[in-house]
Amino acid sequence: MLYPLIRKLIFNLDAETAHGIGMNGIDFLNAAGFSCLVAKKVAPCPVEVMGLKFPNPVGLAAGLDKNGDHIDALASLGFGFIEIGTITPRPQDGNPKPRLFRIPEAQGIINRMGFNNAGVDRLLDNVRRAQFPKKGGILGINIGKNATTPIEKAADDYLICLDKVYNDASYVTVNISSPNTKNLRELQKDEALDDLLSQLKARQLKLADQHGKYVPMALKIAPDLDDEQITAIADALRRHRFDGVIATNTTLSREGVEGLPNGAETGGLSGRPVFRKSTDVQKKLAAALAGELPIIGVGGILSGEDAAEKIRAGASLVQIYSGFIYRGPELVAEVGETLANVLRKNI
């Protein structure tokens, strides 16, 4: 495959610079009709989750394409669904650079990006130009709050974004679990969570009436939760009739990267080191939900077997991000083939 050679070259560059070059490269290959040089065909494996029909259960997690600049190129790699964002009402620069760090020895990545994005209106311009959603592709849009919005006013930002993206999204993800926006994770706590979910659900139902269609909503949670918090979140999701939950975001833990270059950088850790932590949270969440809400499993998937473990732990779909950086597009096909075999056996 071509990707190992490409990775060797771009890993010599600053991580954020390399990300931009890599995404432009995917755009070029797609425009030239050469995506097949880096991506294999993904096994068909239709699944229905949140009322949506996915051609396969392998998704791209939010963060890779924050502004929806590369939707069609990413779709050409075989993903069953793509999630873009996190997007905020107003454009923001995010945290100072450098803010993205590879830890190759552990197949990990630390980021403290801080929801850098061009704003919801720019994202919607890109979505409306893309062919993938027009052809029925499943596109999730991940929403958040601006850094300058006080935490007690956070719901206002989420509602602004929900209003704007509702008609263009296949589903909407509410991100309250990034560790890189000050106090954001406070929204996972009991009263704050209850208030936010209540407002979002009421607005979702109002928008469904206005637009004549129901767009499901999922909540994205952190891996740094104790058992009591997991149970409380599961109860809140059921109570407010949310449609799904994404488990999990990046971790503040440094287990598995201690003493490694870049291992002490601040921010959220993803990739191989978060796999066990995120899967354990997902398993406990699945038990607490008892099948009432579907789970999208994400965190440290670097092989087909990793994805299969997420499914066995209660996920209906999976998403990849850091594994895509380390393994490249071949990971999409590998995960797709593994999950097709696993899900066929479960039928």
Legacy VTK file of the C-alpha trace (Angstrom):
# vtk DataFile Version 3.0
C-alpha trace
ASCII
DATASET POLYDATA
POINTS 347 float
0.000 0.000 0.000
1.064 3.578 -0.679
0.142 5.001 2.732
3.133 3.711 4.778
5.451 5.637 2.443
3.281 8.771 2.678
3.178 8.484 6.479
6.953 8.218 6.697
7.283 11.487 4.799
4.588 13.482 6.585
5.602 12.251 10.052
8.800 14.244 9.542
6.677 17.396 9.603
4.946 19.235 12.435
1.735 17.315 13.159
-0.701 20.118 12.309
1.160 21.002 9.099
1.196 17.336 8.138
-2.541 17.110 8.780
-3.231 19.909 6.315
-0.969 18.402 3.659
-2.508 14.968 4.154
-6.052 16.220 3.787
-5.142 18.173 0.638
-3.533 15.010 -0.689
-6.757 13.052 -0.156
-8.622 15.801 -2.014
-6.168 15.543 -4.929
-6.454 11.755 -5.176
-10.248 11.974 -5.119
-10.365 14.691 -7.787
-8.005 12.667 -9.985
-9.975 9.469 -9.449
-7.032 7.772 -7.740
-8.439 7.154 -4.247
-8.131 3.428 -5.018
-4.352 3.819 -4.717
-4.659 4.287 -0.947
-8.043 2.701 -0.136
-9.484 -0.782 -0.589
-13.142 -1.492 -1.228
-15.071 -1.771 2.028
-17.272 -4.825 2.566
-20.993 -3.969 2.470
-22.600 -4.488 5.855
-25.866 -2.533 6.160
-26.949 -1.638 9.680
-29.835 0.478 10.949
-29.091 2.722 13.924
-30.966 5.815 15.215
-33.461 5.264 12.396
-30.708 5.714 9.777
-29.513 3.072 7.325
-25.710 2.867 7.271
-24.019 1.022 4.349
-21.361 -0.197 6.781
-20.686 0.455 10.483
-17.294 2.183 10.063
-17.393 5.935 10.632
-14.945 8.800 10.732
-14.913 10.573 14.093
-15.261 14.337 14.408
-12.094 16.412 14.511
-10.366 15.268 11.348
-12.474 17.529 9.111
-13.635 20.316 11.402
-15.076 22.601 8.716
-16.358 19.994 6.257
-13.709 20.974 3.706
-12.978 17.392 2.619
-16.296 15.515 2.791
-16.323 13.973 -0.685
-12.650 12.994 -0.580
-13.079 11.239 2.772
-16.243 9.523 1.544
-14.232 8.032 -1.341
-12.227 6.015 1.210
-15.221 3.827 2.033
-16.525 5.185 5.336
-20.099 4.185 6.109
-20.631 7.604 7.669
-18.651 10.776 8.271
-18.857 13.158 11.225
-17.575 16.702 10.779
-16.922 19.439 13.340
-16.752 20.254 16.198
-18.339 23.480 15.010
-19.233 26.570 17.057
-21.601 29.476 16.324
-18.753 31.922 15.699
-15.343 31.287 14.106
-12.509 30.864 16.587
-8.776 30.274 16.330
-8.531 27.693 19.078
-5.538 27.369 21.371
-2.026 28.640 20.551
0.257 26.427 18.454
1.839 23.941 18.783
-1.255 22.070 19.921
-1.092 18.668 18.196
1.499 16.054 19.151
2.182 12.513 17.970
3.472 9.788 20.277
4.472 7.119 17.729
5.984 4.766 20.316
2.498 4.314 21.809
0.457 4.998 18.648
-1.074 7.923 20.485
-1.902 11.570 19.778
-2.322 14.460 22.204
-4.285 17.486 21.049
-5.293 20.729 22.671
-6.832 22.268 19.557
-9.637 24.071 21.406
-12.462 23.816 18.855
-10.573 25.769 16.180
-13.056 26.206 13.338
-14.376 28.668 10.788
-17.865 28.859 12.286
-21.121 27.099 11.550
-21.998 29.154 8.467
-18.746 28.230 6.702
-19.312 24.563 7.510
-22.817 24.689 6.029
-21.479 26.261 2.826
-19.132 23.289 2.489
-21.844 20.741 3.274
-24.130 22.195 0.634
-21.387 21.995 -1.998
-20.539 18.371 -1.199
-21.962 15.507 -3.249
-21.822 12.883 -0.473
-24.940 14.080 1.421
-26.785 14.738 -1.846
-26.247 11.075 -2.789
-27.660 9.864 0.510
-24.400 9.612 2.459
-24.785 9.768 6.225
-23.223 12.961 7.540
-23.050 13.733 11.249
-22.421 17.302 12.408
-20.747 17.745 15.791
-21.644 20.944 17.685
-20.012 22.773 20.588
-19.747 26.120 22.361
-17.438 29.064 21.734
-14.622 29.457 24.244
-15.747 32.996 25.094
-19.310 31.942 25.893
-19.730 31.617 29.689
-20.447 28.044 30.747
-23.814 29.112 32.217
-24.784 30.308 28.708
-23.469 27.195 26.926
-26.948 25.963 25.984
-27.432 29.089 23.861
-24.498 28.131 21.631
-25.669 24.538 21.244
-29.167 25.713 20.328
-27.819 28.179 17.743
-25.809 25.404 16.116
-28.665 22.912 16.275
-31.024 25.393 14.595
-28.542 26.038 11.788
-27.337 22.492 11.033
-30.606 20.625 11.578
-31.782 20.503 7.974
-28.344 19.561 6.581
-27.329 16.867 9.073
-28.161 13.165 9.034
-27.617 13.293 12.804
-26.265 15.870 15.249
-23.672 15.158 17.939
-23.592 17.290 21.085
-19.990 17.517 22.256
-19.710 18.244 25.972
-16.611 16.142 26.540
-13.639 17.884 24.937
-10.993 18.596 27.597
-9.695 21.585 25.622
-12.464 24.140 26.229
-12.429 25.503 29.770
-15.158 24.041 32.013
-16.872 22.236 29.119
-16.900 18.893 30.913
-18.858 20.518 33.745
-21.864 20.074 31.423
-21.652 16.314 32.016
-22.652 16.827 35.657
-26.184 16.175 36.895
-28.096 19.465 36.930
-26.143 21.056 34.076
-26.612 17.955 31.917
-30.301 17.705 32.724
-30.881 21.337 31.775
-28.892 21.098 28.524
-30.512 17.868 27.348
-33.965 19.196 28.193
-33.466 22.333 26.106
-31.937 20.429 23.200
-34.690 17.828 23.124
-37.417 20.473 23.134
-35.700 22.303 20.281
-35.182 19.061 18.323
-38.902 18.276 18.462
-39.779 21.835 17.430
-37.383 21.651 14.485
-38.781 18.275 13.464
-42.211 19.895 13.128
-40.811 22.878 11.241
-38.786 20.847 8.750
-41.070 17.841 8.483
-38.305 15.403 9.366
-36.756 13.994 12.525
-32.956 14.337 12.809
-31.513 12.175 15.614
-29.191 13.571 18.283
-26.317 11.825 20.041
-24.299 12.912 23.088
-20.504 12.522 23.078
-19.051 11.716 26.492
-15.595 11.522 28.067
-13.700 8.386 29.106
-12.781 10.002 32.435
-16.032 9.126 34.204
-16.618 7.019 37.316
-19.364 4.422 37.602
-21.769 6.809 39.328
-21.345 9.417 36.575
-21.861 6.808 33.855
-25.111 5.683 35.468
-26.305 9.285 35.881
-25.578 10.066 32.216
-27.377 6.905 31.080
-30.410 7.885 33.173
-30.411 11.421 31.725
-30.151 10.131 28.149
-33.139 7.847 28.699
-35.137 10.509 30.513
-34.693 13.036 27.720
-35.147 10.439 24.987
-31.855 11.091 23.247
-31.231 8.963 20.168
-27.682 7.771 20.755
-24.425 8.237 22.623
-20.818 8.346 21.427
-18.328 6.781 23.816
-15.770 8.244 24.072
-13.779 11.417 23.533
-10.084 11.822 24.439
-8.701 11.256 27.940
-6.803 13.417 30.423
-5.025 10.302 31.695
-1.407 9.747 30.659
-1.406 6.021 31.329
0.600 4.305 28.616
2.603 7.364 27.539
4.521 8.130 30.735
8.083 9.166 29.996
7.630 9.170 26.217
8.427 12.205 24.044
5.353 14.501 23.995
3.677 12.292 26.615
3.516 15.116 29.161
1.900 17.663 26.828
-1.445 19.005 28.044
-4.615 18.163 26.154
-6.657 15.097 25.304
-4.915 11.786 24.608
-6.282 9.544 21.855
-5.137 6.457 19.979
-3.951 3.129 21.360
-3.471 4.367 24.978
-7.179 5.264 25.347
-8.536 1.977 23.955
-8.995 0.083 27.214
-10.287 3.088 29.165
-12.843 4.051 26.510
-13.986 0.463 25.996
-14.484 -0.045 29.740
-16.630 3.099 29.928
-18.575 1.956 26.873
-19.197 -1.469 28.408
-20.504 0.056 31.644
-22.636 2.501 29.683
-24.109 -0.338 27.625
-25.055 -2.171 30.831
-26.645 0.964 32.287
-28.612 1.682 29.098
-29.756 -1.944 28.731
-30.207 -1.567 24.991
-32.486 1.481 25.175
-30.048 3.697 23.227
-27.476 2.725 20.601
-23.806 3.394 21.291
-21.168 4.492 18.799
-17.838 3.126 20.020
-14.724 5.232 19.478
-11.313 5.389 21.082
-8.086 3.610 20.182
-9.282 1.488 17.259
-6.165 0.505 15.305
-7.272 -2.867 13.950
-10.312 -4.829 12.922
-10.157 -6.790 16.161
-10.174 -3.551 18.197
-13.400 -2.579 16.430
-14.861 -6.031 17.032
-14.206 -5.617 20.751
-16.172 -2.345 20.710
-19.096 -4.183 19.085
-18.873 -7.013 21.622
-18.858 -4.345 24.377
-22.230 -3.068 23.172
-21.563 -0.652 20.301
-23.738 -0.652 17.186
-21.308 1.456 15.134
-17.651 2.472 15.475
-15.617 5.543 14.566
-11.905 5.921 13.913
-9.565 8.918 13.996
-6.079 8.375 15.445
-5.973 4.878 13.966
-6.626 6.459 10.583
-3.550 8.665 11.080
-1.333 5.705 12.003
-2.769 3.016 9.714
-4.205 5.064 6.861
-7.222 4.258 4.673
-6.505 0.517 4.733
-7.836 0.523 8.305
-11.306 1.418 7.015
-11.466 -1.717 4.850
-9.941 -3.913 7.554
-12.465 -2.767 10.158
-15.298 -3.078 7.653
-14.399 -6.659 6.763
-13.952 -7.698 10.393
-17.249 -6.171 11.488
-19.110 -7.669 8.513
-17.966 -11.105 9.710
-18.737 -10.371 13.356
-22.217 -8.956 12.676
-23.121 -11.774 10.280
-22.369 -14.304 13.023
-24.617 -12.371 15.417
-27.625 -12.403 13.078
LINES 1 348
347 0 1 2 3 4 5 6 7 8 9 10 11 12 13 14 15 16 17 18 19 20 21 22 23 24 25 26 27 28 29 30 31 32 33 34 35 36 37 38 39 40 41 42 43 44 45 46 47 48 49 50 51 52 53 54 55 56 57 58 59 60 61 62 63 64 65 66 67 68 69 70 71 72 73 74 75 76 77 78 79 80 81 82 83 84 85 86 87 88 89 90 91 92 93 94 95 96 97 98 99 100 101 102 103 104 105 106 107 108 109 110 111 112 113 114 115 116 117 118 119 120 121 122 123 124 125 126 127 128 129 130 131 132 133 134 135 136 137 138 139 140 141 142 143 144 145 146 147 148 149 150 151 152 153 154 155 156 157 158 159 160 161 162 163 164 165 166 167 168 169 170 171 172 173 174 175 176 177 178 179 180 181 182 183 184 185 186 187 188 189 190 191 192 193 194 195 196 197 198 199 200 201 202 203 204 205 206 207 208 209 210 211 212 213 214 215 216 217 218 219 220 221 222 223 224 225 226 227 228 229 230 231 232 233 234 235 236 237 238 239 240 241 242 243 244 245 246 247 248 249 250 251 252 253 254 255 256 257 258 259 260 261 262 263 264 265 266 267 268 269 270 271 272 273 274 275 276 277 278 279 280 281 282 283 284 285 286 287 288 289 290 291 292 293 294 295 296 297 298 299 300 301 302 303 304 305 306 307 308 309 310 311 312 313 314 315 316 317 318 319 320 321 322 323 324 325 326 327 328 329 330 331 332 333 334 335 336 337 338 339 340 341 342 343 344 345 346
